[in-house]
Amino acid sequence: IKKIGVLTSGGDAPGMNAAIRAVVRAGSYYDLEVTGILRGYEGLIHGDFVPMNYKSVGNIIQRGGTILKTARSKEFRTVEGRKKAHENLIKNGIDALVVIGGDGTFTGANLFSSEFDFPVIGLPGTIDNDLAGTDFTIGYDSAINTVVDAVDKIRDTAESHDRLFIVEVMGRDSGLIALRSGIGVGAESILIPEAKVGVAGLVSRLENGRKDKASKIIIVAEGDEIGGAFNVGEELKEKFPTYDIRVSVLGHIQRGGKPSCMDRVLASRLGVAAVEGLIGGRTRVMAGQVNREIVFTPFSHAIKHIDAEEITPTWLKLVDILSM
Ligand code: F6P
């Protein structure tokens, strides 16, 4: 391998820049040329390529977003799109790719890599933490810290006004952001798609909870079956007309901001591992960290959304025990 390409694709996540920096600097270290591809697979299809070297990634480790920009490419889902992408890579003398993103990114990479027998390694860049083959994805730690910061502020108002707040967090169909941040803020209840507590379950929890505690925080994962925080709010207003209820949807603030140190270090470590993996002949795998060790997991397995061991009754029992 002489020349590698690097891109970010799908939703941005804090730490993507640290990952780009690690890939570019590891490339320089191993005497490889590195090309940045703009706007993910869109840039690959349209030939938006920029040469990069160790200097181009200075002063970015602390920045949120992605300097390479990102997109959710519809065209890359078509055979014609992927063909154009391959032609551009060949034209530019690129022999391998590092793609930073989540399950959509890896699904595309897996297909592309097998169709053209082109070496691709993935880095887990998503706030959702919904990939198998890594304990944590790049961006998850920063996102849950953003949630904790925001909900701590909401808690002040909840406490001052004796209110019940329903706070919706991201995660698509995964409850991992809700679960960990919910425990971190001392939530009275957490609703996640994996647990299916439902309206009845939530109502009975509130009925059986302490009567002398008027302020409450309920964290709802956006993918929960009740259908988001506003629906939960409507249901509770009906069941508890005396409660003073407010709803807050945190939205994209969870994707922005500077990465935590944990995310910067994870991204740095995995970025170097990805380049070393490509040099060692690995392809169609994601570089992840499990029990502090670097592991390479086939894309086909990484995208299976295995709901980490976290989504177990033990973790939810924690909430029950602690939310008195
Ligand atoms: O995958 C990251 C994520 O932020 C999810 O948590 C969320 O469901 C989705 O992306 C939102 O995507 P968009 O920014 O395209 O609306």
Boltz pocket constraint, residues with backbone or C-beta under 6 A from the ligand:
constraints:
  - pocket:
      binder: B
      contacts: [[A, 11], [A, 12], [A, 102], [A, 126], [A, 127], [A, 128], [A, 170], [A, 171], [A, 172], [A, 222], [A, 255]]
      max_distance: 6.0
